[in-house]
């Protein structure tokens, strides 16, 4: 059970904290954990809805980008352009954090990188 809670905590940290950091960088009105968590949850729900109803990948990506930026803009109290920047920056931060975390796991496990 403890392992499960630890894994969930790491996933939440990898997803929510980059949104918080990106929101602070662009000067959003709300940059707290609760607002970032709500924005991430809404964006995940949006992605699932879009994937179910849109068959074209290009259209799906475009709709997700525009509506995702709108979600960030509304929830984090900022403009649409800053919402789009939050989305991009949060994705970059999350990828870097995931690579660092994976490298840490490889180093502690003694496996070659």
C-alpha positions as CSV (number, residue, x, y, z in Angstrom):
1,X,0.0,0.0,0.0
2,X,2.9,2.3,0.8
3,X,4.4,1.7,-2.6
4,X,1.1,2.5,-4.3
5,X,0.9,5.8,-2.4
6,X,4.5,6.7,-3.3
7,X,3.9,6.0,-7.0
8,X,0.7,8.1,-7.0
9,X,2.6,10.9,-5.2
10,X,5.4,10.8,-7.8
11,X,2.9,10.9,-10.7
12,X,1.0,13.8,-9.2
13,X,4.3,15.7,-8.6
14,X,5.4,15.0,-12.2
15,X,2.1,16.3,-13.6
16,X,1.0,19.1,-11.2
17,X,4.3,20.8,-10.2
18,X,5.4,21.6,-13.7
19,X,2.0,23.4,-14.2
20,X,2.6,25.4,-11.0
21,X,6.1,26.4,-12.1
22,X,5.0,27.3,-15.6
23,X,2.1,29.4,-14.2
24,X,4.4,31.3,-12.0
25,X,6.8,31.9,-14.9
26,X,4.2,33.5,-17.1
27,X,2.6,35.4,-14.3
28,X,-0.8,33.6,-13.9
29,X,-3.2,34.9,-11.3
30,X,-3.6,31.5,-9.5
31,X,-0.4,29.4,-9.1
32,X,-1.3,27.2,-6.1
33,X,-1.4,23.4,-6.0
34,X,-5.2,23.2,-5.9
35,X,-5.7,25.3,-9.0
36,X,-2.9,23.5,-10.9
37,X,-4.4,20.1,-9.9
38,X,-7.9,21.2,-11.1
39,X,-6.5,22.4,-14.4
40,X,-4.6,19.1,-14.9
41,X,-7.7,17.0,-14.1
42,X,-9.9,19.0,-16.5
43,X,-7.3,18.7,-19.2
44,X,-7.1,15.0,-18.8
45,X,-10.9,14.7,-19.0
46,X,-10.8,16.9,-22.1
47,X,-8.2,14.7,-23.7
48,X,-10.3,11.6,-23.1
49,X,-13.4,13.2,-24.5
50,X,-11.6,14.4,-27.6
51,X,-9.9,11.0,-28.1
52,X,-13.3,9.3,-28.0
53,X,-15.1,11.6,-30.4
54,X,-12.5,12.8,-32.9
55,X,-10.9,10.2,-35.2
56,X,-8.3,12.4,-36.9
57,X,-5.1,12.7,-34.9
58,X,-4.3,16.2,-36.3
59,X,-7.8,17.5,-35.4
60,X,-7.5,15.9,-32.0
61,X,-4.2,17.6,-31.3
62,X,-5.5,20.9,-32.5
63,X,-8.6,20.8,-30.4
64,X,-6.7,19.6,-27.4
65,X,-4.2,22.5,-27.7
66,X,-6.8,25.2,-28.1
67,X,-9.3,23.9,-25.5
68,X,-6.4,22.9,-23.1
69,X,-5.0,26.4,-23.3
70,X,-8.5,27.7,-22.6
71,X,-8.8,25.5,-19.5
72,X,-5.4,26.7,-18.2
73,X,-6.5,30.3,-18.9
74,X,-9.8,30.0,-17.0
75,X,-8.6,27.9,-14.1
76,X,-5.3,29.7,-13.6
77,X,-6.7,33.2,-14.2
78,X,-4.6,34.2,-17.1
79,X,-4.9,35.0,-20.9
80,X,-5.3,32.4,-23.6
81,X,-1.8,33.0,-24.9
82,X,-0.3,32.5,-21.4
83,X,-2.5,29.4,-21.1
84,X,-0.9,28.1,-24.2
85,X,2.6,28.9,-22.9
86,X,1.8,27.2,-19.6
87,X,0.9,24.1,-21.6
88,X,4.1,24.1,-23.5
89,X,6.4,25.0,-20.6
90,X,4.7,22.4,-18.3
91,X,5.2,19.7,-20.9
92,X,8.9,20.5,-21.3
93,X,9.4,20.7,-17.5
94,X,7.6,17.3,-17.0
95,X,9.8,15.6,-19.7
96,X,13.0,16.9,-18.2
97,X,11.9,15.8,-14.7
98,X,10.9,12.4,-16.0
99,X,14.3,11.9,-17.6
100,X,16.1,13.0,-14.5
101,X,14.0,10.7,-12.4
102,X,14.6,7.8,-14.8
103,X,18.3,8.5,-14.7
104,X,18.2,8.5,-10.9
105,X,16.5,5.1,-10.9
106,X,19.0,3.7,-13.3
107,X,21.9,5.0,-11.2
108,X,20.6,3.7,-7.9
109,X,19.8,0.3,-9.5
110,X,23.3,0.0,-10.8
111,X,22.1,-0.5,-14.4
112,X,24.1,1.0,-17.3
113,X,22.5,4.1,-18.7
